[in-house]
Amino acid sequence: MGPEQITEYWGPIGPQTDVYGLGAVLFTLLAGQPPGNGRSVTDVLAQVASATKAKPLTDYRDDVPSAVLAVTAKCLAKTATARFQTAAELRDALRQISGQVRPI
């Protein structure tokens, strides 16, 4: 769930909201846990809505290629304008790095 789904402070809901969600799934698959965590749903929502960035993937794994780290971080940017603007842009970025990344 993107920050803008929790509070209007982060702007309107749009295609970038879905990009945030896809980034959260990618992060979870790579890190083994979601980018936000807590004891309750309220704790998690507060983390997502706050200006604090999620812990970087490198806190969980040191073998993730830098290109994958960059794509994931861009997806999880708090402001929608800093994210990929559409799922198609995210797809294109993943395709571009797919030949550069060995399976992990």
N, C-alpha and C positions, 0 to 999 in steps of 0.2 A: 504494500500500500504506500503510495507516494505521499510526501508531506502535505501536498495540496489537498489530499483527500481528508486530512485530519483538521487542518486549519486554513482559512482563506489567506492567512499571512503570506503563504508561499505562492499564491496566485491561483488562477483557474485550473480546473481539471482539463486535461487534453491528451493528445497522443503521447506526450512525454511522461504522463503518469503511468502508462503501460510500459514504457521503456524502464522506468524505475522498478516496476514489478518484475520485469524480465531480469534486470540486473540483480535484484534480490534473490531470484531463483538461481542465477548463475553463481552468485556469491555463496549461497547455501550449498550448492553442489560441490563447489571447490573447497570450501572451508569446513564443511560438515556441520555447520550451524548457521542460522540466519544472521544478517548484519545487525539486527537489533534483537536484544534478548532481555529478559527480566522475569520476575516472579509472577507477573500478571499481565494481562492484555494492556491494562492502563500503563504499566511501566514501558512496554514495547512501543505503544503509541506515543508516549512522551518522548522517547528517544528519537523516533522517526520525525516528529514535529519539531524537535529542538534544532538549533543551529550546529550542534556538534556532529561531526562526520562519524560514520561507522568506523570501527577499527579496520585498518587495512588488512587485506588478505595475507600479507606477509607476516602478520601476527599469528597466523594459523599454519601457514605453509611457506616454505622458502624455495619451493621448486616450481612455482607458477611463473610462466614466462612474462616478461615485462609488458609485452603487447596485450596479454590477457588482463593483467593488472590494470592497465590504462583503460581498456574498454569497460571493465567492471566498475572502476572508479567513476568514469564518465556517466555510466548508467545511474549510479547512486548519488550523483550530485544533488544537493538540496534544492537548488534553483532549477526550474524546468528549462530555462534558456541555456544552461550549461550542459544539459544532457543531449543525447542524440534526439533530434526533433521528431523522428518517426521510427517505427519498428523496421522499416525498410533501410533507413540509414544504419541502424544497429546491425541488421543482417549484412549489409555491404561491408561494414567494418570487420565483422567476424569472418566473412569470406576472404577479405584482404589478408587477414593474419593467419588464416587456416593453413596456408602453405608454409608459413614461417614457424609454426608451433609443432613440436613433436608431442605425441600423446604423453600424458602424465599419469 
